[in-house]
Amino acid sequence: MFDTLKAQPADKILALMQAFKDDPREDKIDLGVGVYKDAHGNTPIMRAVKAAEKRLWEEETTKAYTGLAGDPLFSERMISLVLGDAVSRETVSAVATPGGTGAVRQGFDLVKMANPDAVVHVSDPTWPNHLSILKHMGLPVVPYRYFDSETGGVDFTGMIADIAQSKPGDIVLLHGCCHNPTGANLTQGQWTQVIETINSVGAVPMIDLAYQGFGDGLEADAGPTRQVAKSCPETIIAASCSKNFGIYRERTGILMTVAQDSGTRTVTQGTLAYLNRQNYSFPPDHGARLVLMVLGDEGLRADWEAELEEVRTGMLELRQMLADELRTLSGSDRFAFLGQHRGMFSRLGCSPEKVEKLRAEHGIYMVGDSRMNIAGLNRDTVPRLAKAIIDVGI
Ligand code: PMP
């Protein structure tokens, strides 16, 4: 039976990680994989998370199953973090999932159950795993214009024109903040127009929120998601705790839906629990428990927010430094978009050949579509990257 299987395409980012490891050059720079790194290249465990872990080890008395939806306290605190008081709790359903990826997957499963004819409209480009999961599930995908490589910003006219083509019950997948892979984001006014367009065609927004706290701050980054949830009849939200709590390997995420009324909510909540049951039964608890402890304890929460803010502002400084350096070297403002982008990533907008040149001639590793992880830089490597970008003729 196994001989009928076909080799699957290798994950490009994982292959890039391996190539970086195998490169003997001492001054190589890794801007590939999407993991936060500090100035020393480490991905630290956040102080509040470590403290919660210690407390948990001392206080936890059982490892018995939680519930199919995970611990309700995790949902309650995550709903507050993401949605604030934008919508009535009576309309929100939520289940814990293995990471944001699990939430995205369960969200698509929910869509398939609710509307088997749904087409999913995704930004061009989007996180490659969106496309790969949708393809695996057999859900039809239509891209909408998003990134303008001339300006490094959003092709907003194109985006609106394409979203306007969606049909009632279609899904419009949006990145809540810190767009991956481009780093280019909508303004508040543009979000309003996107919402109006989605509502005018009767589509349903699905928000992937993987970087809350990495862009303009915890509250600001949740703004668009809240605006959408408040203004659209129904919303699906897949949120990840991997980045903002630094608990990548614990697999912690949440799928939320906002329904029109509490009756629909009851059935939706049951369906989400049912989907968890079919796919993996109980969701992982360790990471979710750390999150609920940090969010529910005043001291831990303050420390977590402070450390997250250090992470965020550190990346902003690196962005600005790179944009400034490139302004000096190029004598132009054509790289100013790097300072305007938000989150961990920026897409340079150059050809795969130039990306390969950066790797071969300068030992600088970024994804083939020219996405770079800003957190892979530090004060010493920013000037080297800027010089290399100009050297290879970008
Ligand atoms: N969505 C996007 C856009 C992402 O970039 C990521 C992380 N790479 C995720 C979802 C999911 O992350 P995780 O499953 O590690 O929580």
Boltz pocket constraint, residues with backbone or C-beta under 6 A from the ligand:
constraints:
  - pocket:
      binder: B
      contacts: [[A, 34], [A, 98], [A, 99], [A, 100], [A, 101], [A, 102], [A, 104], [A, 127], [A, 175], [A, 180], [A, 208], [A, 209], [A, 210], [A, 240], [A, 241], [A, 242], [A, 243], [A, 248], [A, 252], [A, 253]]
      max_distance: 6.0
